[in-house]
Amino acid sequence: MGLLSFLRGNAPFLLVGALLSFASSFGQTFFISIFAGEIMESFSLSDGEWGLIYTVGTTISAITMVWAGALTDRYRVRALANVVGPGLALACLGMALLSGPVALVFVIFALRLFGQGLFSHLSIVAMARWFVGRRGLALSISSMGFALGQAILPVVFAAGMVWIGWRWLWVVAALVVLGALPILARLLRAERTPQAAADATPSAGMDNRHWTRSEVLRHPLFWFSVPLLLGPPAWGTALFFQQVHFAAVKGWALVDYLALMPVFTAVSIAATFASGALIDRFGTARLMVFYMLPFAIGFFILWQAEGLVMAALGLAVFGIGTGAQATLPGSYWAEFFGTRHIGSIKAMAGAIMVFGSAIGPGITGWLIDTGLTFEDQLPWISLYFCLAALSIALGVAAAQRRLPGAA
């Protein structure tokens, strides 16, 4: 099937994936961090205190994801979106009505659970289950919703703070989320049930079978994958979370540093489609070995950067890893462990990733409060990614011979 035929024949489902990933933006760090200055000022919080609140709220959401994410194996995307959507809208309204730091913990929990956690999870699981031969392409297309949100929402909402208060902007965010629900319902009128979809397009994993979540947790490959799952959300989130501090330490005007983000976004989009095409051609086993290297190199360049040109290069290399992150992990679990229980498997992996996004801001904020700037932390973060690359290389080398057709 040609590309245009694929797009025409699957347009409703691809649009669902893109819309779900776009809606997740309102619970992502790149959006919440727009309001970091206003939140810290309103409640007299230090970098470490704000990071701790973010860590606690996100950690609770990660724990909840283990249970909530598994619901995708039992219920239609349409039914779950009708619960997740209003939940995220209420969380946005909660941010608008904040009264103190304690309430902020619960609002962050809800934003991260319904936004970053469940809306992203719904998108990835749907694409991994509904598509087999063109799974990489489907994941690439659906992730464009996230890229679109990352490209336009920070600019639009940051500009909006000039005209209206930051709390009212969260009301606007709630209205956008609610407005997406009728569109999703219309696109999903003919949606298949999760189990029917899995049975109709079976895609077995290692040993030519479908692994349950408990079996995955007992397999060494899962534990070799944990550093890979934690790294990008932990330190990638920290990079955006600490961008105000980082620009100040480097001596760059924040507006000049933020002006580099289109470079990051453009490279990330290109890497998303490139990685999707490579997945469809070669599978994920070969690609996972190299997945961590752009992160390691990107953070190293940012550490060494003295001017904005080098910073742009560092963000571009980091964008290669971020683009691959949109496609590789979702396809990886389906390829090695099958699609029948992909919802519950991806929920566990997603919970670890959400937990990673919790500890990154907390650790870096605490270190900043102790006197170690984010710039000083970058070489250690780069080393982490090198070790994560070694871990996944060892795990995949032992497991790929058990994939269907490996012999």
Secondary structure, DSSP 8 states (H G I E B T S, - for coil): --HHHHHHHHHHHHHHHHHHHHHGGGGSHHHHGGGHHHHHHHHT--HHHHHHHHHHHHHHHHHHHHHHGGGGGTS-HHHHHHHHHHHHHHHHHHHHT--SHHHHHHHHHHHIIIIIIIIHHHHHHHHHHH-STTHHHHHHHHTHHHHHHHHHHHHHHHHHTTTS-HHHHHHHHHHHHHHHHHHHHHHTTT---HHHHHHHS----GGGS---HHHHHTSHHHHHHHHHHHHIIIIIHHHHHTHHHHHHHHT--HHHHHTTHHHHHHHHHHHHHHHHHHHHHH-SHHHHTTTTHHHHHHHHHHHH--SHHHHHHHHHHHHHHHHHHTTHHHHHHHHHH-STTHHHHHHHHHHHHHHHHHHHHHHHHHHHHHT--HHHHHHHHHHHHHHHHHHHHHHHHHHGGGSTT--
